[in-house]
Amino acid sequence: MSGRPTYEELEKRVKELEKYESEWNQADQTYRESGEKYKSFSDATFEAIFVSEQGLCIGQNKNAERMFGYTFKEALSRMATDWIHPEYHSIVKQHILSGDENPYEAVAIRKNGSTFPCEIQALMTVQKGKPIRVTALRDIIERKNAEKVIAKKERFLNSLINAIPIPVFYKDREGIYQGFNDAFEAFMGISREQLIGKSVFDISPKEFAPTHYAKDTELFDSGGIQHYESRVKNAKDEMRDVVVDKSVYTDSNGKIIGLIGTMLDITTRKKAEKEKEHLEKRLVRMEKMEALGLLAGGVAHDLNNVLSGIVSYPELLMMGLPNDHRFRKPLDLIYSSGLKASAIVNDLLTLARRGVMATEIVNLNNIIMDYLKSPEHYKLLSDYNNVVIEINLNQNLTNIKGSEIHLRTTIMNLVLNAAEAQASGGKVIISTENQNIDKPIEGYESIKEGEFAVVIIEDKGIGINAKDLQKIFEPFYTKKIMGRSGTGLGMAVVWGTVQDHYGYINIESIENKGTKFYLYFPIVRQQIEKGHEPLFIEQYLGNGEIILIVDDVEEQRQIAKSILKHLNYKVETVSSGEESVEYLKNNSCDLVLLDMIMDPGIDGLETYKQIISLKPDQKVIIVSGFSESERVKEAQKLGAGQYIKKPYSVEKIGITIKEELK
């Protein structure tokens, strides 16, 4: 059989070819129709459409011809860059080479040489096996003009906002910062790069961010405005109090798209309000203490007059008795009791703010160590044998100016309180340190700037609750059983002593965890003067000089007269300032012992003024049951000599008179 196909096979093959031809024609027709549709679609768009192959234009739509002025034939075989201003050729080539299909902006150039801003987007496709680039170019001059208008409005708005002296900020609907004015930048210390596009969680302290976010959400949900106080932290880590005002803004359809807010810094105002409140409380406390102090001072003055006899007479009597005399021991007991009573009176005077004579240079370390060697401290250790005393003293502690006896009493009272707060056992820590305070400290008191020697007394006891903390320095305010320990004046003495030394008190206390007392005393640069050795009576005896005693209390005149006669002086006495002036008109004396407070009649200051008007060189020593007052100081400025506080010892009055008569 030959290899030729049969008739049937040929007939079958022809039918298959006819079928393929029909399908081809149908496909070709579809292709033509789709091409026409594509052409009509491309002509209907706003963009200029270019088709290029290997960088040469092979087609364009009608809008390209209208936009650029090149006919279809003129456009053919032109380079793709011919429609773009030369300054942008490199950008176009870069996108072509990289195959980047993202839109980008450039400047187009028409056939007549005019230019306009445009947006270009191109994509690659394949037709008949060849890579074809289809480019859409849109005229965006209207958009650019709109952007210019918007930019102009934004510049105007920004200049308007920047003219506002308080911080202004605005956020979008999601609470993201979109901008702020110069005042905000200066207030927060945050640059635009640090803030734009960030939320409150990115810039606010974690303790405030949730509150700020919740406020924003509430405002977006409800609209309207907000006004509230809050706190922010700036770039310097400074906490600032602010008043925030916020309001939403909308688009043209009334849809909320963001908020704008202002912040008013009220830190200074809040601080002033807090300080005012603190000062008002302190004023009330001081007025209460002053009222009680006036009462205590009057009682103390009268008691000192009484105690002068109890202290001075036993001392005077013992000076004339041998050591083995049977009356010496009872007299010594009376004398010791008088001194103890005098110490209580000193507490009253301290409370009255009339008990401290801050004239000595002292060191708190020395005072603390003296107290720790005292009988009072040994008794405390005996009563509280399960309390340990720990000492941590700064060996370079700076000196202060003050009254050693009052400072020692203050230390004693605080240590006693600390021990009593740990009745079941514990530790009392006594520390000292130097502190240079460069900005005020807000505590129990407002502690001003300065250099201070600080005493810290700490315990791990029961602590003090906030209610009691406001009353602990009031006289007789105590939770102790009265009569078992102290007089009820201990903490009042602490308060009065610190005030009279121009110091400050701060307290840190947590219930059931303990208490820390900080006592701040202003430092001085002077060194401590060396004390003198006790003198023999022969060293301060008089030589028969005449002393005029001026005192309104009969007992005081008799006590002073007895002491001065024993010291070999001639003595005259009068009961008032007026009598002393009359006496000196017709008589003379070597020295006047002048009481400062006399009632009725003129006081010591007025008496001294009248005396020196008669006798300008008259020597005078001032005595008083109170401490050194302003009227005492005024008399000393006028020429009066030393001041002596009642009750005085024989040695003290003898030495003072001897020195004044030199």
C-alpha positions in Angstrom: 0.0 0.0 0.0 1.4 3.4 -1.0 1.8 6.3 1.6 -0.8 8.5 -0.1 -3.9 9.4 2.0 -7.2 8.0 1.1 -10.1 10.2 -0.1 -11.8 9.9 3.2 -8.7 11.1 5.0 -8.3 14.1 2.7 -11.9 15.1 3.2 -11.6 14.9 6.9 -8.5 17.1 6.9 -10.2 19.8 4.7 -13.1 20.0 7.2 -10.6 20.5 10.1 -8.9 23.4 8.2 -12.2 25.0 7.4 -13.0 24.8 11.2 -9.7 26.4 12.1 -10.2 29.2 9.6 -13.6 30.0 11.0 -12.3 30.2 14.5 -9.3 32.4 13.4 -11.6 34.8 11.6 -13.8 35.0 14.6 -10.9 35.7 16.9 -9.5 38.3 14.5 -12.9 40.0 14.5 -13.0 40.0 18.3 -9.5 41.4 18.4 -10.5 44.2 16.0 -13.6 45.0 18.0 -11.7 45.1 21.3 -9.1 47.3 19.8 -11.8 49.8 18.7 -13.3 49.6 22.2 -9.9 50.2 23.7 -9.3 53.2 21.4 -12.7 54.7 22.3 -12.0 54.1 26.0 -8.6 55.7 25.8 -10.0 58.7 23.9 -12.6 59.2 26.6 -10.2 59.4 29.5 -8.8 62.7 31.0 -5.2 61.4 30.7 -3.0 61.6 27.6 -2.2 57.9 26.7 1.0 57.0 24.9 2.1 53.6 23.6 5.8 53.2 23.0 8.1 50.5 21.9 11.8 50.7 22.8 11.4 54.3 23.8 9.6 55.3 20.5 6.0 56.4 20.4 3.8 54.0 18.3 0.5 55.5 19.3 -1.5 58.1 21.3 -5.1 58.8 22.2 -7.1 61.9 21.2 -6.6 63.5 24.6 -2.8 63.4 24.0 -3.2 65.2 20.7 -5.4 67.9 22.4 -3.1 68.2 25.4 0.2 68.4 23.5 -0.7 69.6 20.0 1.0 66.8 18.1 -1.1 64.9 15.5 -1.1 61.1 15.5 1.4 61.1 12.6 3.6 63.8 14.2 3.7 61.8 17.4 4.8 58.5 15.8 8.4 57.6 16.3 9.0 60.5 18.7 11.0 59.7 21.8 9.0 59.2 25.0 10.9 62.0 26.7 9.9 64.6 24.0 6.7 65.3 26.0 8.7 66.0 29.1 10.7 69.1 30.1 14.4 68.5 29.8 14.9 69.1 33.5 12.9 65.9 34.2 14.4 63.6 31.6 16.6 61.9 34.1 13.6 61.1 36.4 11.6 59.7 33.5 14.5 57.5 32.3 15.1 56.3 35.8 11.5 55.1 36.1 11.6 53.5 32.6 14.8 51.6 33.4 13.7 50.5 36.8 10.2 49.4 35.6 8.7 51.4 38.4 4.9 51.5 37.9 4.1 54.0 40.7 2.9 57.4 39.8 5.3 60.4 40.0 5.2 64.1 39.2 7.1 65.9 36.5 6.7 68.9 34.1 5.3 68.3 30.6 6.1 70.5 27.5 3.7 71.1 24.7 4.5 71.4 21.0 4.3 75.2 21.3 6.9 75.1 24.2 4.5 75.8 27.0 4.7 73.7 30.1 2.4 72.4 32.8 2.7 70.1 35.8 1.8 66.5 35.3 1.5 63.1 37.0 2.9 60.1 35.1 2.2 56.5 35.5 3.4 53.8 33.1 3.1 50.0 32.9 4.7 47.3 30.7 2.8 44.8 28.6 3.5 42.4 25.8 1.8 42.4 22.4 2.7 39.8 19.7 5.8 38.9 21.7 7.1 42.5 22.0 7.4 44.6 25.2 5.1 47.6 24.9 5.0 50.5 27.5 1.7 52.2 28.0 2.0 55.6 29.7 -0.8 57.7 31.2 0.0 61.4 31.7 -2.5 63.7 33.6 -2.5 67.5 33.7 -2.5 68.4 37.4 -2.3 72.1 37.1 -5.7 72.5 38.8 -4.6 70.3 41.6 -1.3 72.2 42.0 -3.2 75.5 42.0 -5.5 74.1 44.6 -2.5 72.9 46.6 -1.0 76.4 46.4 -4.3 77.9 47.7 -4.3 75.3 50.4 -0.7 76.0 51.2 -1.4 79.7 51.3 -4.3 79.1 53.6 -2.2 76.8 55.8 0.6 79.4 55.9 -1.9 82.0 57.0 -3.4 79.6 59.5 0.0 78.7 60.9 1.0 82.4 61.1 -2.3 83.1 62.9 -1.7 80.1 65.3 1.9 81.1 65.9 0.8 84.5 66.8 -1.1 83.0 69.7 1.1 83.2 72.8 -0.2 80.0 74.4 0.6 76.4 73.2 -1.8 75.2 70.4 -1.9 71.7 68.9 -4.2 69.8 66.5 -4.8 66.1 65.9 -6.6 64.0 63.3 -9.5 61.7 64.0 -7.2 59.0 65.2 -5.7 61.2 67.8 -2.4 61.6 65.9 -0.7 65.0 66.1 -0.8 66.9 62.8 0.8 70.2 64.0 1.3 72.8 66.6 2.4 76.4 67.1 5.8 77.8 68.1 4.5 78.4 71.7 3.8 74.6 72.0 7.2 73.7 70.7 8.9 76.1 73.2 6.7 74.9 76.1 7.1 71.2 75.5 10.7 71.4 74.0 9.6 68.9 71.3 10.5 69.5 67.6 8.0 68.9 64.8 9.9 65.8 63.7 9.5 64.3 67.2 5.7 65.0 67.4 4.1 65.1 63.9 2.5 61.6 63.3 2.8 60.6 67.0 0.1 59.8 69.5 -0.1 60.8 73.2 1.2 57.3 74.0 4.4 58.2 72.2 5.1 61.5 74.0 3.1 61.6 77.2 4.2 60.0 80.5 2.6 56.6 80.9 0.7 57.7 84.0 -1.1 60.5 82.0 -1.3 59.1 78.4 -4.5 56.9 79.0 -6.3 59.9 80.5 -5.4 62.2 77.6 -6.4 59.5 75.1 -9.7 58.9 76.9 -10.5 62.6 76.8 -9.8 62.7 73.0 -12.0 59.7 72.4 -14.8 61.3 74.5 -14.5 64.5 72.5 -14.6 62.7 69.1 -17.7 60.8 70.2 -19.7 63.7 71.6 -18.3 66.7 69.8 -18.5 70.1 71.5 -15.6 71.4 73.7 -13.6 70.3 76.7 -12.1 72.2 79.5 -10.1 70.5 82.2 -6.9 70.5 84.3 -4.1 68.0 83.7 -0.4 67.5 83.9 2.2 67.1 81.2 6.0 66.5 81.2 8.2 68.4 78.9 11.5 67.4 77.2 13.4 68.5 80.3 11.5 66.0 82.4 9.7 68.8 84.2 6.2 68.2 85.3 3.9 71.1 84.4 0.3 71.8 85.5 -1.9 72.9 82.6 -5.5 73.9 81.7 -6.5 72.1 78.5 -9.2 73.5 76.1 -10.2 71.4 73.1 -12.7 71.5 70.3 -13.4 69.3 67.3 -13.3 70.5 63.7 -15.2 69.1 60.7 -14.9 68.8 56.9 -17.3 70.4 54.4 -19.9 67.7 55.1 -19.9 68.2 58.8 -17.9 65.1 59.6 -15.5 65.3 62.5 -12.0 64.9 61.2 -9.9 66.2 64.1 -9.5 68.4 67.1 -7.6 71.6 68.0 -6.6 72.4 71.5 -4.7 74.8 73.7 -2.7 74.4 76.9 -2.4 77.1 79.5 0.6 76.7 81.9 -0.7 77.1 85.4 2.2 75.6 87.2 3.1 78.9 88.9 -0.5 79.5 89.9 -0.9 76.0 91.3 2.4 76.4 93.2 1.2 79.7 94.5 -2.2 78.2 95.5 -0.4 75.3 97.2 2.0 77.7 99.0 -0.9 79.9 100.0 -2.8 76.9 101.5 0.4 75.8 103.2 1.0 79.3 104.6 -2.6 79.6 105.8 -2.3 76.3 107.6 1.0 77.3 109.0 -0.4 80.7 110.0 -3.3 79.1 111.8 -0.8 76.7 113.5 1.5 79.7 114.5 -1.4 81.8 115.7 -2.5 78.9 117.9 1.0 78.4 119.2 1.4 82.2 119.7 -1.8 82.3 121.8 -0.6 79.4 123.9 2.8 80.9 124.0 1.5 84.2 125.4 -0.2 82.3 128.1 2.9 80.2 128.8 5.2 83.2 128.7 3.2 85.0 131.3 3.2 82.0 133.6 6.9 81.4 133.0 7.8 85.1 133.8 6.0 84.8 137.1 7.5 81.4 137.9 11.0 82.7 137.2 10.5 85.4 139.8 9.4 82.8 142.3 12.2 80.4 141.3 14.9 83.1 141.8 14.5 82.6 145.6 14.5 78.8 145.3 17.6 78.8 143.2 19.6 81.8 144.5 19.1 81.6 148.3 20.2 78.0 148.7 23.3 78.8 146.6 24.0 81.9 148.7 23.5 80.0 152.0 25.7 77.1 150.9 28.6 79.6 150.2 28.8 80.3 153.9 28.5 76.7 155.1 31.3 74.1 155.5 31.1 71.0 153.3 30.1 68.8 156.3 27.3 71.0 157.6 24.0 69.2 158.2 22.0 71.8 156.2 24.2 71.6 153.1 22.4 68.5 151.7 18.9 69.8 152.2 19.9 73.1 150.6 21.5 71.4 147.7 18.3 69.4 147.2 16.3 72.6 147.2 18.8 74.2 144.8 18.7 71.1 142.4 14.9 71.1 142.5 14.9 74.8 141.6 17.1 74.2 138.6 14.8 71.4 137.4 11.8 73.7 137.8 13.8 76.4 136.0 14.3 73.9 133.1 10.6 73.4 132.8 10.1 77.1 132.8 12.6 77.4 130.0 10.4 75.0 128.1 7.5 77.3 128.6 9.6 80.2 127.5 10.7 78.3 124.4 7.1 77.7 123.6 6.4 81.4 124.1 9.3 82.1 121.6 11.0 84.0 124.4 13.5 81.4 125.6 16.4 81.1 123.2 19.5 83.2 123.2 21.1 82.3 119.9 24.4 83.9 120.6 26.9 81.0 120.9 28.7 79.2 118.1 27.9 75.5 118.6 28.3 72.2 116.7 25.4 69.8 116.7 27.7 66.8 116.8 29.1 68.0 120.2 25.6 68.6 121.5 24.5 65.1 120.5 27.5 63.5 122.0 27.0 65.5 125.3 23.4 64.3 125.4 24.4 60.7 124.9 26.6 61.0 128.0 23.9 62.6 130.1 21.9 61.1 133.0 18.7 61.6 131.0 20.0 59.4 128.2 21.2 56.7 130.6 17.7 56.7 132.1 16.2 56.3 128.6 18.4 53.3 127.9 17.4 51.8 131.2 13.7 52.3 130.6 13.9 51.0 127.0 16.6 48.4 127.2 15.5 46.7 124.0 16.0 49.9 121.9 19.3 50.3 120.2 20.8 53.8 119.5 22.8 54.1 116.3 25.0 57.1 115.6 25.9 58.3 112.1 27.5 61.7 112.4 29.2 63.7 109.7 32.6 64.5 111.1 32.8 67.7 108.9 29.5 69.1 110.1 29.4 72.9 109.9 28.8 75.0 113.0 25.6 76.8 113.7 24.6 79.7 116.0 22.3 78.8 118.8 21.5 77.9 122.4 23.3 74.7 123.5 20.8 73.9 126.3 17.7 74.3 124.1 19.3 72.3 121.2 20.2 69.5 123.6 16.7 69.4 125.0 15.3 69.2 121.4 17.6 66.2 120.7 16.6 64.6 123.9 12.8 65.0 123.3 13.0 63.6 119.8 15.1 60.6 120.8 12.7 59.9 123.7 9.8 60.0 121.3 11.5 57.7 118.9 12.2 55.2 121.7 8.6 55.4 123.0 7.4 54.7 119.4 9.2 51.3 119.6 8.2 50.2 123.1 8.5 46.5 122.1 12.0 47.0 120.7 13.8 48.6 117.8 16.4 51.1 116.7 16.8 54.9 116.9 19.2 56.3 114.3 20.8 59.8 115.0 22.5 61.3 111.9 23.9 64.6 110.9 24.8 66.0 107.5 25.5 69.2 105.6 23.0 70.2 103.0 23.0 73.0 100.4 19.5 73.6 99.2 19.3 75.4 95.9 15.6 75.3 95.5 12.8 75.2 98.1 11.7 71.9 99.5 8.0 71.4 100.1 7.5 69.3 103.2 6.0 69.8 106.6 7.3 73.3 106.2 8.5 75.1 103.0 12.3 75.0 103.4 14.0 77.9 101.7 17.3 77.9 99.9 20.4 78.0 101.9 23.2 76.0 103.6 22.1 74.0 106.6 23.5 71.6 109.2 20.8 68.9 109.5 20.0 66.5 112.3 18.0 63.4 111.3 16.4 61.3 114.0 14.8 58.1 112.6 12.8 55.2 114.1 11.1 52.1 112.8 8.1 52.5 115.1 4.4 53.0 114.9 4.6 56.1 112.7 2.3 59.1 112.8 -1.0 59.4 110.9 -1.7 62.4 108.8 -4.3 63.8 111.2 -1.9 63.6 114.2 0.9 65.0 112.2 -0.8 68.4 112.0 -1.1 68.6 115.8 2.1 67.0 117.2 3.7 70.3 118.0 0.8 71.7 119.9 1.4 72.0 123.6 -0.1 69.1 125.7 -1.2 67.3 122.5 0.0 63.8 123.2 -1.1 60.1 123.1 1.1 59.3 126.0 -0.3 58.7 129.4 0.1 62.0 131.1 2.4 61.9 134.2 4.2 58.8 133.0 6.7 60.5 130.7 7.4 64.2 130.0 5.3 67.3 130.6 3.4 67.4 127.3 5.6 70.2 126.1 8.4 68.1 124.5 7.3 68.5 120.9 6.2 72.1 121.4 9.8 72.8 122.7 11.2 71.2 119.6 9.0 73.4 117.4 9.8 76.6 119.3 13.6 75.9 119.4 13.8 75.3 115.7 11.8 78.4 115.0 14.0 80.5 117.3 17.1 79.2 115.5 15.5 80.3 112.2 15.5 76.7 111.1 13.0 74.3 109.5 11.4 71.0 110.3 10.5 68.3 107.9 8.8 65.0 108.8 8.5 61.7 106.9 6.2 59.2 108.5 4.4 56.0 107.5 2.1 54.3 109.9 3.6 51.1 111.3 6.8 51.7 109.4 8.5 54.5 111.2 9.2 58.2 111.3 12.0 60.5 110.3 12.5 64.0 111.8 14.7 66.4 109.8 15.9 69.6 111.6 17.5 72.2 109.4 19.7 74.9 111.0 21.4 77.7 109.1 25.2 77.3 109.2 27.8 79.9 110.2 31.5 80.0 109.3 32.8 81.0 112.8 34.7 78.7 115.0 33.6 77.7 118.5 35.0 79.8 121.3 36.8 78.1 124.2 34.9 78.2 127.4 36.3 79.6 130.6 37.2 77.6 133.7 35.0 78.1 136.9 36.2 81.1 138.9 36.8 81.5 142.6 34.5 84.0 144.3 37.5 86.2 145.1 37.9 86.8 141.4 34.6 88.6 141.0 34.1 90.3 144.4 33.3 94.0 144.3 35.2 96.9 145.9 32.3 98.6 147.7 30.8 100.1 144.5 27.2 101.3 144.7 24.6 99.2 142.8 21.1 100.5 142.2 18.6 97.6 141.9 15.4 98.5 139.9 12.7 95.8 140.1 8.9 95.8 140.7 8.9 92.5 142.7 9.9 92.8 146.4 11.4 89.3 146.5 13.6 89.9 143.5 15.0 93.1 145.1 15.7 91.2 148.3 17.4 88.3 146.5 19.6 90.6 144.4 20.4 92.8 147.4 21.6 89.7 149.4 23.7 88.4 146.6 25.4 91.8 145.9 26.1 92.5 149.5 27.7 89.1 149.8 29.8 90.1 146.8 31.0 93.2 148.6 28.8 95.8 146.9 26.8 98.7 148.5 23.2 98.3 147.4 20.2 100.6 146.9 16.8 99.4 145.7 13.7 101.0 144.1 10.5 99.4 142.9 9.9 101.2 139.6 11.5 102.9 136.7 10.0 106.2 137.8 11.6 105.9 141.2 15.0 105.1 139.7 14.9 108.2 137.6 14.0 110.3 140.7 16.8 108.7 142.7 19.4 109.4 140.0 18.4 113.1 139.9 19.8 113.6 143.3 22.2 110.6 143.8 24.8 108.7 141.8 25.7 105.0 141.5 28.3 103.0 139.8 25.8 100.6 138.0 22.1 100.1 137.6 20.7 96.5 137.7 17.5 97.2 135.7 14.6 94.8 135.3 13.1 94.9 131.8 9.5 94.1 132.5 7.8 96.2 135.3 4.1 96.7 135.8 2.6 99.2 136.3 4.7 102.1 135.1 7.4 102.4 132.5 9.4 99.3 131.4 13.2 98.9 131.4 13.7 100.4 127.9 11.8 103.6 128.7 13.5 103.8 132.1 17.0 103.5 130.4 16.1 106.2 127.9 15.3 108.6 130.8 18.4 107.6 132.7 20.8 108.4 129.9 19.0 111.6 129.2 20.0 112.6 132.8 23.4 110.7 132.9 24.6 109.7 129.4 27.5 107.6 130.8 25.5 105.7 133.4 26.4 102.0 133.3 23.4 99.6 133.2 22.9 95.8 133.2 19.5 94.5 132.1 17.8 91.5 133.8 14.5 89.7 132.9 12.5 86.6 133.4 12.1 86.5 129.6 14.8 85.9 127.0 16.5 88.7 125.1 13.7 90.6 123.5 13.7 93.3 120.8 13.3 96.0 123.5 16.4 94.6 125.2 18.4 94.8 122.0 17.1 98.3 121.4 18.4 99.3 124.9 21.7 97.8 124.1 22.0 99.7 120.9 21.5 102.8 123.0 24.4 101.9 125.2 23.1 99.4 127.8 25.4 96.7 128.9 25.0 92.9 129.1 21.7 91.1 129.6 21.1 88.4 132.3 18.2 86.0 132.4 16.5 85.2 135.7 17.0 83.2 137.8 20.7 83.9 137.7 23.5 82.3 139.7 25.8 84.2 142.1 28.8 83.6 139.8 26.9 84.8 136.7 25.7 88.1 138.3 29.1 88.6 139.9 31.1 88.1 136.7 28.8 90.3 134.7 28.9 93.2 137.1 32.7 92.9 137.4 33.1 93.1 133.7 30.7 96.0 133.3 32.5 98.0 136.0 35.9 97.8 134.3 
